[in-house]
Amino acid sequence: MSYFSDLGLAEPILRALETKGYNDPTPIQRQAIPALLEGRDLLGIAQTGTGKTAAFSLPSLHRLAADPKPRKPASCRMLVLSPTRELAAQIAENIKGYAKNLKLGVDCVFGGVPIGKQARRLVQGTDILVATPGRLLDLIDNRALTLGRTEIFVLDEADQMMDLGFIHALKRVANLLPKNRQSLFFSATMPKSIEDLGKQFIQNPVRVEVAPQSTTAERVEQYVTFLNQAEKQALLSLRIRAMLADKTLDRALVFTRTKHGADRVVRNLNAAGIDARAIHGNKTQAQRTAALEAFRQGSCPVLVATDIAARGIDVSGVSHVFNFELPNVAEQYVHRIGRTARAGADGIAISFCAPDEKPYLRDIEKLTKVKLEQVPLPENFLAEAAKLPSAKRTPEQLAQDARREERDERGRFGDRGERRGGGGRDGNRDGGRGRPQGQKPAQGGQRSGGDGQRTAAEGERGEAGKPRRFRPRGAPGVGAHRNKVRRAG
């Protein structure tokens, strides 16, 4: 605790860190916290799992605690923007742990749950708000939240925000924030587009880079098997079943490019006697939370996900990452395999490469400067694959899956949710605010936008694309309707 004590952090924060067993800072914490305590803006380049949350939370909590102010209705003193629901919830949970000895309120808002409950919680205001961009703007549009009193602004995973098409939402948020604020901007990569975006949020920042951009985890063993697309499911089932039997696999993340592909993989794993669940943008928030909790607790050893989860899942003990399909954006591979080898542990990443995915593999190896070790198919693969039971599907269901998969692969819907949310009042307009009119969707649905992306699952927009108004009782600017009284005669 000597380092954190020497920084002069408030005593209640030090007690919370001691409870969590924090002794030595991570590199980003060592570089970022002193500058943030001085009130400087910060541009941080770091992968997930490097201790970013504590790096920006600890000095921010210290500042808020040192200058206590009464909460103002429908406002927050600190705003943290996160691209995905899971990541937002994780950040909020960590901040609550650091602030448990402080009289500071922490709230978290994202899509997929009723907006009314969230708006009512914000009537009295909060000190710290963690949000996804889509739900944040809905609350602002509904007059349930204002940003005029925000003192600290944190934009986390900025490059993924861009990938998900949040550029216009971010620019709008930038215009709503007060000019006199402290801003923290974090990104795993820093291409020119991200750097230009950062200039709208930060002024004369301290630059912190804790690892070379787009490097893979040093402790991850990386393998690739070349095979046909039709053989992937059998190989995945056989390998996971064998690893579970000899206890070499603790928890495994399996990545697919499409939502319906993830569901199909889960069905076949279940048919092979492997407990697996899926998490993606078509799942309700309750389903996603239940799947992630079962995976975290270890009752479900396999979680199948689209790239929506590549940066939103921070679960210790993930021993294996399977790339059932290679991502068509090389940087996404880095984020996928970064889910393993966390907190000093080792990890294994296994990729399945079909003939049409070889260009993706070349891009990945060029970016990471790592040549993946080739592993051949097992000698008895065909015989063992023939013994695997297949998930029972009717011809109609198979045809429906084929149509959905074709749509996903064309990128027509990708991971952004269907154009009108499949109908109903919780739909969205052409994938949501994140994609400007005329912009082409990502190939293969790679740019997953199920979190904060105004998809049908989040229920952030009405069926005509307009926000559903919710004006909580007592919120600023919301008056009671006056009854019209007709005068007699």
C-alpha positions in Angstrom: 0.0 0.0 0.0 3.0 2.3 0.2 2.7 3.6 -3.3 -1.0 4.4 -3.1 -0.4 5.9 0.4 2.4 8.1 -0.9 0.1 9.5 -3.5 -2.0 11.1 -0.8 -5.2 9.3 -1.7 -8.1 9.8 0.8 -8.0 7.4 3.7 -11.4 5.8 2.9 -10.1 4.9 -0.6 -6.9 3.4 0.9 -9.1 1.2 3.2 -11.1 0.0 0.2 -7.9 -0.8 -1.7 -6.5 -2.7 1.3 -9.7 -4.8 1.4 -9.3 -5.6 -2.3 -5.7 -6.6 -1.7 -4.2 -3.9 -4.0 -0.5 -3.7 -3.1 1.4 -2.7 -6.3 0.1 -0.5 -9.1 -0.1 -1.6 -12.7 2.0 0.4 -15.2 -0.9 2.5 -16.3 -1.9 3.3 -12.7 1.7 4.3 -11.9 1.8 6.7 -14.9 -1.7 8.0 -14.9 -2.7 8.6 -11.3 -0.2 11.3 -10.4 -1.1 13.4 -13.5 -4.8 13.0 -12.8 -4.4 14.1 -9.2 -3.0 17.3 -10.6 -6.2 17.8 -12.7 -4.6 17.1 -16.1 -6.4 15.7 -19.0 -5.2 12.3 -20.1 -4.8 10.3 -23.3 -4.3 6.6 -22.4 -3.3 3.9 -24.8 -3.8 0.5 -23.2 -5.6 -2.8 -23.7 -8.3 -4.0 -21.4 -7.1 -5.9 -18.3 -4.3 -3.4 -17.6 -5.9 -1.7 -14.6 -7.5 1.2 -16.4 -10.6 1.4 -14.2 -8.6 1.9 -11.1 -6.3 4.3 -12.9 -9.1 6.8 -13.6 -11.4 5.9 -10.7 -9.0 6.4 -7.8 -7.9 10.0 -8.5 -11.5 10.9 -9.6 -12.9 9.6 -6.3 -10.3 11.5 -4.4 -11.2 14.7 -6.2 -14.9 14.3 -5.6 -14.5 13.3 -2.0 -12.2 16.3 -1.3 -14.8 18.7 -2.7 -18.2 17.4 -1.4 -21.2 18.9 -3.1 -24.9 18.2 -2.7 -26.4 16.2 -5.6 -28.3 18.2 -8.1 -31.5 16.7 -9.7 -31.0 14.9 -13.0 -27.2 15.5 -13.1 -23.9 13.8 -12.4 -20.5 15.1 -11.4 -18.5 12.3 -13.2 -19.6 10.6 -16.4 -18.0 7.4 -17.7 -18.9 6.3 -21.3 -18.5 2.7 -22.2 -19.3 0.9 -25.5 -21.0 -2.2 -24.1 -23.5 -3.0 -21.4 -21.2 -5.7 -19.8 -18.3 -3.4 -19.7 -20.4 -0.5 -18.3 -21.7 -2.8 -15.5 -18.2 -4.0 -14.8 -16.8 -0.5 -14.5 -19.7 0.6 -12.2 -19.2 -2.4 -10.0 -15.4 -1.7 -9.6 -16.0 2.0 -8.8 -18.6 1.0 -6.2 -15.9 -1.2 -4.6 -13.4 1.7 -4.5 -16.0 4.1 -3.2 -17.7 1.9 -0.6 -16.3 4.0 2.3 -17.3 7.3 0.7 -20.6 9.0 0.6 -20.7 9.0 -3.2 -23.5 7.6 -5.3 -22.7 5.4 -8.3 -25.3 4.6 -11.0 -25.1 2.6 -14.3 -27.5 3.0 -17.2 -27.6 1.0 -20.5 -30.2 -0.4 -22.9 -32.1 -3.6 -22.6 -33.9 -2.6 -19.4 -36.8 -0.2 -18.9 -35.7 3.4 -19.3 -38.4 4.6 -16.8 -36.7 3.0 -13.8 -33.4 4.5 -14.8 -34.9 7.9 -15.3 -36.6 7.8 -11.9 -33.3 6.9 -10.2 -31.7 10.0 -11.7 -34.4 12.4 -10.4 -32.3 13.1 -7.3 -29.1 13.1 -9.3 -26.0 11.0 -8.7 -22.3 11.6 -8.2 -20.9 9.1 -10.7 -22.7 7.8 -13.8 -21.5 5.0 -16.0 -23.4 4.7 -19.3 -23.5 3.5 -22.9 -23.9 6.2 -25.4 -27.3 5.2 -26.7 -29.1 5.1 -23.4 -27.3 8.2 -22.3 -28.7 10.2 -25.2 -32.2 8.7 -24.6 -32.2 10.0 -21.0 -31.0 13.4 -22.2 -33.7 13.5 -24.9 -36.3 12.5 -22.2 -35.1 15.4 -20.0 -34.1 12.9 -17.3 -30.5 13.9 -17.4 -28.3 17.0 -18.1 -24.6 17.2 -18.4 -24.0 20.8 -17.5 -22.6 20.0 -14.0 -20.2 17.3 -15.1 -16.7 17.9 -13.7 -15.0 14.7 -14.9 -15.6 12.9 -18.2 -14.1 9.5 -19.1 -14.4 8.0 -22.5 -13.3 4.3 -22.4 -12.5 2.1 -25.4 -12.7 4.9 -27.8 -11.7 2.8 -30.8 -14.5 0.4 -30.2 -16.9 3.3 -30.0 -15.8 4.2 -33.5 -16.1 0.7 -34.7 -19.7 0.5 -33.4 -20.6 3.7 -35.2 -20.9 6.0 -32.2 -19.0 8.9 -33.8 -22.1 11.2 -34.1 -23.3 10.3 -30.6 -19.9 11.1 -29.2 -19.7 14.5 -31.0 -23.1 15.3 -29.6 -22.0 14.4 -26.0 -18.9 16.6 -26.5 -21.1 19.6 -27.3 -23.3 19.0 -24.2 -20.4 18.8 -21.7 -19.2 22.0 -20.0 -15.9 23.4 -21.3 -14.4 23.5 -17.8 -13.9 19.8 -17.0 -11.3 17.1 -16.7 -11.3 14.7 -19.6 -9.8 11.2 -19.8 -9.6 9.4 -23.2 -8.7 5.7 -23.4 -8.2 3.6 -26.4 -6.5 0.3 -27.2 -5.3 1.7 -30.6 -4.6 5.2 -31.8 -5.2 5.6 -35.5 -5.6 9.1 -36.9 -9.4 8.9 -36.8 -9.3 8.2 -33.0 -6.7 10.9 -32.4 -8.9 13.4 -34.2 -11.8 12.4 -32.1 -9.8 12.8 -29.0 -9.0 16.4 -29.8 -12.7 17.2 -29.3 -12.6 16.0 -25.7 -9.2 16.7 -24.3 -6.9 19.7 -24.0 -3.1 19.4 -23.7 -3.3 15.9 -22.3 -0.7 13.8 -20.6 -0.1 10.8 -22.9 0.2 7.4 -21.3 1.1 4.3 -23.3 1.7 1.1 -21.3 2.1 -1.4 -24.2 2.9 -1.2 -27.9 -0.3 -0.8 -29.9 -2.0 -3.9 -31.2 0.4 -6.3 -29.5 -1.0 -9.7 -28.3 -0.6 -11.0 -24.8 2.9 -12.4 -24.2 1.6 -15.3 -22.2 -0.9 -16.5 -24.8 0.0 -19.6 -26.9 -1.5 -19.2 -30.3 -2.4 -22.0 -32.7 -4.3 -22.4 -35.9 -5.9 -25.4 -37.7 -6.8 -25.3 -41.4 -10.0 -27.0 -42.3 -13.2 -26.6 -44.2 -16.0 -24.5 -42.7 -18.3 -27.6 -42.4 -15.7 -29.3 -40.3 -15.3 -26.6 -37.7 -18.2 -27.6 -35.4 -17.1 -31.2 -35.1 -13.5 -30.1 -34.3 -14.7 -27.6 -31.7 -16.9 -30.1 -29.9 -14.2 -32.8 -29.9 -11.5 -30.5 -28.6 -13.6 -29.0 -25.9 -15.0 -32.3 -24.8 -11.5 -33.8 -24.5 -10.1 -30.8 -22.7 -13.0 -30.9 -20.2 -12.4 -34.6 -19.6 -8.7 -34.2 -18.8 -9.3 -30.9 -16.9 -7.0 -28.9 -19.1 -9.8 -26.4 -19.8 -11.2 -24.2 -17.1 -13.4 -21.7 -19.0 -13.4 -21.2 -22.7 -14.7 -18.3 -24.9 -15.7 -19.2 -28.4 -16.0 -16.3 -30.9 -18.2 -16.3 -34.0 -18.8 -13.6 -36.5 -22.6 -13.7 -36.4 -25.3 -13.9 -33.8 -27.1 -16.8 -35.4 -23.8 -18.6 -35.9 -23.3 -18.3 -32.1 -26.7 -19.8 -31.4 -26.0 -22.7 -33.8 -22.6 -23.4 -32.2 -24.3 -23.5 -28.7 -27.0 -25.9 -29.9 -24.4 -28.3 -31.3 -22.2 -28.1 -28.2 -25.2 -28.8 -26.0 -26.0 -31.8 -28.2 -22.5 -33.1 -27.7 -23.0 -32.9 -23.9 -21.1 -29.7 -23.4 -22.8 -27.0 -21.3 -22.5 -23.8 -23.3 -24.4 -20.5 -23.6 -24.5 -17.6 -26.1 -24.2 -13.9 -25.5 -24.8 -11.4 -28.3 -27.0 -8.5 -29.4 -30.1 -10.5 -30.0 -30.2 -11.7 -26.4 -32.2 -9.8 -23.8 -30.3 -8.2 -21.0 -31.6 -10.8 -18.6 -30.3 -13.6 -20.8 -26.9 -11.9 -21.2 -26.5 -11.3 -17.5 -27.5 -14.9 -16.6 -25.1 -16.3 -19.2 -22.2 -14.1 -18.1 -22.8 -14.9 -14.4 -23.0 -18.6 -15.0 -19.7 -18.4 -17.0 -18.1 -16.3 -14.2 -19.2 -18.7 -11.5 -17.9 -21.7 -13.5 -21.3 -23.5 -13.7 -21.2 -23.0 -17.5 -17.6 -23.6 -18.8 -18.2 -22.4 -22.4 -19.5 -19.0 -23.5 -20.0 -18.4 -27.2 -19.9 -14.8 -28.2 -19.8 -12.3 -31.1 -17.3 -9.5 -31.0 -19.7 -7.6 -28.8 -18.0 -9.4 -25.9 -14.4 -9.0 -27.0 -13.8 -6.1 -24.7 -16.8 -6.3 -22.4 -15.9 -9.6 -20.6 -13.4 -9.5 -17.7 -13.6 -12.9 -16.2 -10.6 -14.4 -14.5 -9.8 -18.0 -15.2 -10.5 -18.0 -19.0 -8.0 -20.6 -20.0 -8.9 -20.9 -23.7 -10.1 -18.7 -26.5 -11.4 -20.3 -29.7 -11.8 -18.3 -32.8 -14.5 -20.4 -34.5 -14.4 -17.9 -37.3 -11.5 -15.4 -37.8 -12.5 -11.8 -37.5 -12.3 -9.7 -40.7 -10.7 -6.9 -38.7 -7.3 -7.9 -37.5 -7.4 -5.7 -34.4 -10.4 -7.6 -33.2 -8.2 -10.7 -32.9 -6.1 -8.9 -30.4 -9.1 -8.0 -28.3 -10.5 -11.6 -28.5 -7.4 -13.4 -27.3 -6.9 -10.7 -24.6 -9.8 -12.3 -22.7 -7.3 -15.0 -21.6 -3.9 -14.7 -19.9 -5.2 -12.1 -17.5 -3.9 -11.3 -14.0 -0.6 -13.0 -14.6 -2.1 -16.3 -15.8 -1.2 -18.2 -19.0 -3.7 -18.7 -21.9 -4.2 -20.6 -25.1 -5.8 -19.2 -28.3 -7.0 -21.7 -31.0 -8.1 -20.4 -34.3 -10.0 -22.4 -37.0 -9.2 -21.1 -40.5 -11.3 -22.0 -43.5 -9.9 -21.4 -47.1 -11.7 -18.2 -47.5 -10.4 -16.9 -44.2 -6.7 -17.1 -45.1 -6.5 -13.4 -46.0 -7.8 -12.6 -42.5 -5.1 -14.8 -41.0 -2.4 -13.0 -43.0 -3.6 -9.6 -41.8 -3.6 -10.9 -38.2 -0.1 -12.2 -38.4 1.1 -9.0 -40.1 -0.5 -6.9 -37.4 0.7 -8.9 -34.4 4.0 -10.0 -35.9 3.3 -13.5 -34.6 3.2 -16.6 -36.7 0.5 -18.9 -35.4 1.7 -22.4 -34.9 -0.2 -24.9 -37.1 -1.9 -27.8 -35.6 -3.3 -30.5 -37.9 -6.6 -32.3 -37.6 -6.6 -35.4 -35.4 -5.8 -38.6 -37.2 -9.2 -40.1 -36.4 -11.1 -36.9 -36.9 -13.6 -38.1 -39.5 -14.5 -41.2 -37.5 -14.9 -39.3 -34.3 -16.8 -36.5 -36.0 -19.3 -39.0 -37.4 -20.1 -40.2 -33.9 -21.1 -36.8 -32.7 -24.9 -36.2 -32.3 -26.2 -33.2 -34.2 -28.6 -30.7 -32.8 -32.1 -31.6 -33.8 -33.6 -29.0 -36.2 -36.7 -29.2 -38.4 -36.2 -28.5 -42.1 -38.0 -25.2 -41.7 -35.7 -24.2 -38.8 -32.7 -25.2 -40.9 -33.9 -23.1 -43.8 -34.6 -20.2 -41.5 -31.1 -20.5 -40.0 -29.6 -20.5 -43.5 -31.4 -17.3 -44.5 -30.4 -15.6 -41.3 -26.8 -16.6 -41.7 -26.8 -15.4 -45.2 -28.1 -12.0 -44.1 -25.5 -11.8 -41.3 -22.6 -12.7 -43.7 -23.7 -10.1 -46.1 -23.4 -7.6 -43.3 -26.9 -6.4 -43.9 -27.7 -6.6 -40.2 -24.4 -7.8 -38.8 -24.4 -7.5 -35.0 -26.2 -4.2 -35.0 -29.7 -5.5 -34.6 -32.4 -5.7 -37.3 -33.4 -2.6 -39.2 -36.7 -2.2 -37.3 -35.9 -4.5 -34.4 -38.2 -7.1 -35.9 -41.1 -4.8 -35.5 -42.6 -3.8 -32.2 -42.2 -0.7 -30.2 -38.6 -1.4 -29.1 -37.2 -1.5 -32.6 -34.7 0.9 -34.1 -34.1 2.8 -37.3 -31.7 1.0 -39.6 -29.4 -0.2 -36.9 -29.6 2.9 -34.9 -28.1 6.3 -34.5 -24.6 4.9 -34.7 -24.7 4.5 -38.5 -25.1 7.5 -40.7 -27.4 7.3 -43.6 -25.7 5.8 -46.7 -22.8 4.3 -44.7 -22.2 0.7 -45.6 -22.5 -1.8 -42.7 -19.5 -3.8 -41.8 -18.7 -6.9 -43.8 -19.9 -10.1 -42.2 -21.5 -8.1 -39.4 -18.2 -7.8 -37.8 -18.8 -4.4 -36.2 -20.9 -5.7 -33.4 -23.1 -3.0 -32.0 -25.4 -4.8 -29.6 -24.4 -2.6 -26.6 -25.5 0.9 -26.4 -26.1 0.7 -30.2 -29.9 1.3 -30.1 -30.7 -2.2 -31.2 -33.9 -4.0 -30.8 -32.5 -5.8 -27.8 -31.7 -2.5 -26.0 -35.1 -1.0 -26.7 -33.7 2.4 -26.8 -35.8 3.8 -29.6 -39.5 3.7 -30.6 -40.6 2.0 -33.8 -40.5 5.2 -35.7 -36.9 5.8 -34.5 -38.0 8.5 -32.1 -37.2 8.4 -28.4 -40.1 7.4 -26.2 -40.7 10.3 -23.8 -40.4 9.6 -20.1 -40.6 12.5 -17.8 -40.2 11.4 -14.2 -42.1 13.2 -11.5 -40.1 16.1 -10.1 -37.5 16.2 -12.8 -36.3 19.6 -13.8 -38.2 21.3 -16.6 -41.0 18.9 -16.3 -44.2 20.7 -15.1 -47.6 19.4 -14.5 -50.1 19.7 -17.4 -52.6 22.5 -16.8 -56.2 21.6 -17.1 -58.1 23.7 -19.6 -61.1 25.2 -18.1 -63.8 26.5 -20.3 -65.5 29.7 -19.3 -69.2 29.6 -19.1 -71.2 31.8 -21.5 
